[in-house]
């Protein structure tokens, strides 16, 4: 598990033929499209701008260190040359496996490799209609497909996972999505997926692999809160059944609320907000997995590159306050977060205060303080408790460290003070 908690920041990529629709990766379900309605996206998949080496370079420069790529989303379209279906990239006009060059490029650049694989498949002829299926309201279709056998689909699911884990070298993460037993009409869960059997196969084929928590078998090797920032250490405190071991967590987040390419979604998060979300996750013992949705030509759109570039500029100066860090026992001031790596404590300042910062419990623990972006000293102030109250600082808790700050915050997206603690 050490590489995952060392990295702290990963890249999620949602890509498939839904990029041509440009209306979210759930477009087939949301708009209740038939296979015929959806077929033009398959028939026109030809990502001529696809450059996995450039993807890897841009992702590395943004500060991410592991990749999770959607091998197959809920629509059933496969990025690789599966021997179990023709519903795959090599059978589109593109005519080639797009997964293999991506895995190769990212691995060569130094990334750990994770494979996302949906347990659902709205295209497969044996996948029974359920509450999420595009034809869930089509009574005639439901009647015509009433004899579909989920056991046969599970065989296909297991076969595809076996292909993925035996064709692309060492895989570090298997990221399944998702079980939904007891949610409603024909809902599916670990019994339908044969999740215990599937998990055993994954571990046999790839010893040491990490598997997430969405097979319906409990917390997995790590948990995956989606599009939320956990308010505290509740997720980190979740334990594997019966053994009391803390389970790492990874907040998976989007740039604009959509996972797949969504042309008309303009609700983009700023680099500053995403940096604060990353810091917040690490301060609570978690990771952030940030998603990019390439377009139908295989390119990352300019808005995504701009945001990632902003994060990368900050990470270049502040990486050591993230990579290898985790929570601290010290309690930060309001509008701040602590991350810590050994004897180095990092104070992330979200809202710039006037004049001073007061750090309880650190008065006798800090030997030196500096801004991380330029290694310039941050001076400490010795508070005289006998000074007149109307002219100086009074009422501070015992053993408080007081730092003197400039009136203007440094020109970085999120300021960090590096505190060197006594041995």
C-alpha positions in Angstrom: 0.0 0.0 0.0 3.0 2.3 0.5 3.2 3.5 -3.1 -0.4 4.7 -3.1 -0.1 6.7 0.1 3.3 8.0 -1.1 1.8 9.2 -4.4 -1.3 10.9 -3.0 -2.3 12.3 -6.4 -3.5 10.3 -9.3 -5.1 10.7 -12.8 -8.5 9.3 -13.7 -9.3 9.1 -17.5 -12.8 8.4 -18.7 -12.7 7.8 -22.4 -15.0 5.9 -24.8 -17.3 6.4 -27.7 -19.6 8.6 -25.5 -17.0 11.3 -26.1 -18.6 11.7 -29.5 -22.0 12.4 -28.0 -20.2 14.9 -25.7 -23.0 14.8 -23.2 -21.6 12.8 -20.3 -20.5 9.2 -20.1 -24.0 8.1 -18.9 -25.7 9.6 -22.0 -27.0 6.3 -23.2 -28.8 5.7 -19.9 -29.8 9.3 -19.2 -31.4 9.7 -22.6 -32.6 6.1 -22.8 -30.9 5.5 -26.2 -31.3 2.2 -28.0 -28.3 0.3 -29.4 -29.3 1.7 -32.8 -29.4 5.3 -31.4 -25.9 4.8 -29.9 -24.3 3.0 -32.9 -23.2 6.2 -34.7 -20.7 6.9 -31.9 -19.1 3.5 -32.5 -19.2 4.0 -36.3 -17.4 7.3 -36.1 -14.7 6.6 -33.4 -11.5 7.7 -35.0 -9.3 9.6 -32.5 -6.7 11.0 -34.9 -5.2 13.4 -32.3 -4.6 10.6 -29.7 -1.1 11.0 -28.4 -0.6 8.9 -25.2 3.0 10.1 -24.8 1.7 13.6 -24.6 -1.1 12.6 -22.2 1.5 11.0 -19.9 3.7 14.1 -20.1 0.9 16.5 -19.3 -0.3 14.3 -16.5 3.2 14.0 -15.0 3.7 17.8 -15.2 0.4 18.2 -13.3 1.9 16.2 -10.4 -0.1 13.0 -10.8 1.8 9.7 -10.3 -0.6 6.9 -11.1 -3.2 6.3 -13.8 -6.6 4.8 -13.7 -8.1 4.4 -17.2 -11.6 3.2 -18.1 -11.1 0.0 -20.0 -14.8 -0.4 -20.4 -17.6 1.8 -19.0 -21.2 1.0 -18.5 -22.0 1.2 -22.2 -19.9 -1.9 -22.8 -17.5 -0.4 -25.3 -13.9 -1.7 -24.8 -10.7 0.2 -25.4 -8.7 -2.9 -25.9 -8.7 -5.8 -28.4 -10.9 -8.1 -26.5 -11.3 -11.6 -27.9 -14.7 -11.9 -26.3 -16.5 -9.1 -28.3 -16.3 -7.0 -31.4 -17.6 -4.0 -29.5 -14.2 -2.6 -29.2 -11.8 0.1 -30.5 -10.1 -2.3 -33.1 -13.5 -2.7 -34.8 -14.2 1.0 -35.1 -12.8 3.1 -38.0 -9.8 3.7 -35.8 -9.0 0.0 -36.1 -6.5 -0.3 -33.2 -6.2 -1.1 -29.5 -6.0 2.3 -27.7 -5.3 0.8 -24.3 -1.9 -0.8 -25.0 -0.1 2.4 -26.2 -1.6 4.3 -23.2 -0.4 1.7 -20.7 3.0 1.7 -22.3 3.4 5.4 -22.5 2.4 6.0 -18.9 4.4 3.2 -17.5 7.5 4.4 -19.4 7.0 7.9 -17.9 7.0 6.4 -14.4 3.3 6.0 -13.6 1.8 3.2 -11.7 -1.0 1.6 -13.8 -4.7 1.1 -12.7 -7.5 -0.3 -14.8 -11.1 0.8 -14.3 -13.6 -1.8 -15.4 -17.4 -1.5 -15.2 -19.4 -4.4 -13.8 -22.3 -3.2 -15.9 -22.7 -3.6 -19.6 -25.7 -2.1 -21.4 -24.6 -3.6 -24.7 -24.1 -7.2 -23.8 -27.0 -9.5 -25.0 -27.1 -11.4 -21.6 -27.1 -8.3 -19.3 -30.7 -8.2 -17.8 -32.5 -4.9 -17.9 -32.4 -3.1 -14.6 -33.0 0.3 -13.0 -30.0 1.8 -14.8 -30.4 0.1 -18.2 -31.3 2.5 -21.1 -34.4 0.4 -21.9 -35.7 0.3 -18.3 -39.0 2.0 -19.4 -39.4 0.0 -22.6 -42.0 -2.6 -21.6 -41.8 -4.4 -25.0 -38.0 -4.6 -24.8 -38.2 -5.9 -21.2 -40.6 -8.6 -22.3 -38.5 -9.6 -25.3 -35.3 -9.9 -23.2 -36.8 -11.6 -20.1 -34.8 -14.7 -20.7 -31.4 -13.0 -20.4 -29.1 -14.9 -18.1 -26.9 -12.8 -15.8 -24.7 -15.9 -15.1 -23.7 -16.0 -18.8 -22.9 -12.3 -18.5 -20.8 -12.9 -15.4 -18.7 -15.5 -17.4 -18.1 -12.7 -19.9 -17.2 -10.2 -17.2 -14.7 -12.6 -15.6 -13.2 -13.5 -19.0 -12.6 -9.8 -19.9 -11.0 -9.1 -16.5 -8.7 -12.1 -17.1 -7.8 -10.7 -20.5 -6.9 -7.3 -19.0 -4.8 -8.8 -16.2 -2.8 -11.2 -18.5 -2.2 -8.9 -21.4 -0.7 -5.6 -20.1 2.1 -6.5 -17.7 2.0 -5.6 -14.1 -1.2 -3.8 -13.0 -1.1 -1.9 -9.8 -4.8 -1.2 -9.3 -8.1 -2.8 -10.3 -10.8 -0.2 -10.0 -14.3 -1.9 -10.3 -17.5 0.1 -10.7 -20.1 -0.8 -9.2 -22.5 -3.0 -7.2 -26.0 -1.8 -6.4 -27.8 -4.7 -4.7 -31.3 -3.9 -3.3 -31.5 -0.5 -4.9 -34.5 -1.3 -7.0 -35.7 -3.0 -10.2 -33.5 -6.0 -11.0 -30.6 -4.5 -9.1 -27.3 -6.4 -9.1 -24.6 -7.0 -6.6 -21.9 -9.5 -5.5 -24.0 -12.5 -6.1 -24.7 -11.6 -9.8 -21.0 -10.6 -10.4 -19.7 -13.6 -8.5 -17.5 -11.0 -6.8 -15.7 -13.3 -4.4 -14.7 -15.5 -7.2 -13.7 -12.5 -9.3 -11.6 -11.0 -6.6 -9.8 -14.3 -6.0 -9.0 -14.5 -9.7 -7.7 -10.9 -9.7 -5.3 -11.6 -6.8 -4.1 -14.8 -8.3 -3.3 -13.2 -11.7 -1.7 -10.0 -10.2 -0.3 -10.7 -6.7 0.1 -7.4 -4.8 -2.5 -5.6 -6.8 -4.8 -3.1 -5.0 -8.6 -3.5 -5.4 -11.1 -0.9 -4.6 -14.3 -1.2 -2.6 -17.0 -1.4 -5.3 -17.4 -5.2 -5.7 -20.0 -5.2 -2.9 -17.6 -7.2 -0.6 -16.8 -4.5 1.9 -14.2 -1.8 2.1 -11.6 -3.4 -0.3 -8.0 -2.4 -0.1 -9.0 1.3 -0.3 -12.3 3.2 -0.4 -13.5 5.6 -3.1 -15.7 8.6 -2.0 -16.9 10.2 -5.2 -17.4 13.9 -5.9 -17.3 14.8 -2.2 -14.6 15.9 0.3 -15.0 13.7 3.4 -15.5 16.1 6.3 -13.1 14.3 8.6 -11.2 11.1 9.1 -14.4 9.0 8.9 -13.3 7.3 5.7 -9.7 6.8 6.9 -11.1 5.2 10.0 -13.1 2.7 8.1 -11.7 -0.8 8.9 -11.6 -4.0 6.9 -14.1 -6.5 8.3 -12.9 -8.2 11.4 -9.2 -7.2 11.4 -9.2 -3.6 12.6 -6.8 -2.4 9.8 -7.3 1.2 8.7 -8.3 1.4 5.0 -6.8 4.1 2.8 -9.1 6.3 0.8 -9.1 8.1 -2.5 -11.5 11.0 -3.3 -12.3 10.7 -7.0 -13.1 14.2 -8.4 -13.9 15.8 -11.7 -12.8 19.0 -13.3 -16.3 20.1 -14.1 -18.8 17.6 -12.7 -18.7 15.3 -15.7 -16.4 12.2 -16.1 -16.7 11.8 -19.8 -16.2 14.6 -22.2 -19.1 17.1 -21.9 -18.7 19.9 -24.4 -21.4 22.2 -22.9 -20.6 21.8 -19.3 -18.9 25.0 -18.2 -18.9 24.4 -14.4 -15.1 24.2 -14.2 -13.3 24.2 -10.9 -10.3 26.5 -10.6 -6.8 25.3 -10.0 -6.9 27.0 -6.6 -10.0 25.0 -5.6 -8.6 21.7 -6.8 -5.3 22.4 -5.0 -7.2 23.0 -1.8 -9.2 19.8 -2.3 -5.9 17.9 -2.8 -4.4 19.4 0.4 -7.6 18.7 2.3 -7.5 15.1 1.3 -3.9 14.6 2.2 -4.4 16.4 5.6 -7.1 13.8 6.4 -5.0 10.8 5.3 -6.4 10.4 1.8 -5.6 10.7 -1.9 -7.2 12.6 -4.8 -7.9 11.0 -8.1 -8.6 13.8 -10.6 -10.4 13.0 -13.8 -9.8 14.1 -17.4 -12.3 13.3 -20.2 -10.6 13.4 -23.6 -12.7 14.4 -26.6 -13.7 12.2 -29.6 -10.5 13.1 -31.4 -8.4 11.9 -28.5 -7.3 15.3 -27.3 -7.5 16.9 -23.9 -9.4 20.1 -24.3 -7.7 23.5 -23.6 -9.6 24.2 -20.5 -8.5 20.9 -18.9 -4.9 21.6 -19.9 -5.1 25.1 -18.4 -6.4 23.8 -15.1 -3.9 20.9 -15.0 -1.1 23.4 -15.8 -2.1 25.6 -12.9 -2.0 22.6 -10.5 1.3 21.5 -12.0 2.9 25.0 -11.4 1.9 24.8 -7.8 3.0 21.2 -7.4 6.5 22.0 -8.8 7.1 24.3 -5.9 5.1 22.5 -3.2 5.3 18.8 -4.1 7.0 17.8 -0.8 4.0 19.1 1.2 1.9 16.5 -0.6 4.0 13.5 -1.8 4.6 11.1 1.1 2.7 13.3 3.5 -0.3 12.5 5.7 -2.3 13.9 8.6 -0.7 15.5 11.7 -1.5 15.2 15.4 -1.3 19.0 15.6 -4.5 21.1 15.1 -4.2 23.9 12.5 -5.6 27.4 12.9 -8.9 28.2 11.2 -8.8 28.2 7.4 -5.6 26.2 7.4 -4.6 22.5 7.0 -1.6 20.6 8.2 0.2 17.8 6.2 3.2 16.1 7.7 6.1 13.9 6.6 8.4 12.9 9.5 9.9 16.0 11.2 8.6 18.3 8.5 5.2 19.9 9.1 3.5 21.8 6.4 1.0 24.6 7.1 -1.3 25.2 4.2 -3.0 28.7 4.5 -6.3 28.8 2.7 -7.3 32.3 3.9 -4.6 34.9 4.4 -4.7 36.4 8.0 -3.7 39.9 9.0 -0.3 40.1 10.6 0.2 36.8 12.5 -0.6 33.1 12.7 -0.8 31.4 16.0 0.0 27.7 16.1 -1.0 26.0 19.4 1.3 23.3 20.8 4.3 24.2 18.6 6.0 26.9 20.7 8.8 24.5 21.7 8.7 22.2 18.8 9.7 24.3 15.8 13.4 25.0 15.0 12.8 27.0 11.8 10.0 28.2 9.5 10.1 29.1 5.8 7.8 29.7 2.9 8.0 26.5 0.8 7.7 28.2 -2.6 11.0 30.2 -2.2 12.6 29.0 1.0 12.4 32.5 2.6 12.3 32.6 6.3 9.1 33.2 8.2 10.0 34.9 11.4 8.6 33.9 14.8 7.4 36.4 17.3 8.2 36.2 21.1 5.0 37.3 22.8 5.4 39.2 26.1 2.4 38.4 28.2 3.0 41.5 30.3 2.7 43.9 27.4 -0.3 46.2 27.4 -3.3 44.5 26.0 -4.2 47.3 23.6 -0.9 47.3 21.9 0.1 43.6 21.8 -0.9 40.0 21.7 -2.5 38.5 24.8 -4.6 35.5 25.7 -2.7 32.9 23.7 -2.6 29.3 24.9 0.6 28.2 26.6 3.2 26.9 24.1 1.8 28.7 21.1 4.1 29.5 18.2 3.4 32.9 16.6 4.6 33.6 13.1 4.8 37.1 11.6 3.4 37.3 8.1 3.7 39.9 5.4 0.6 41.9 4.6 0.3 40.5 1.1 0.2 36.7 0.5 2.8 35.3 -1.8 1.7 35.0 -5.4 1.0 31.3 -5.4 -2.4 29.6 -5.6 -2.1 28.3 -2.0 0.6 29.3 0.4 2.6 26.8 2.4 4.9 27.3 5.4 7.4 24.5 6.0 8.0 24.0 9.7 11.1 22.0 10.9 10.3 20.1 14.0 12.8 19.1 16.8 14.0 15.5 16.8 
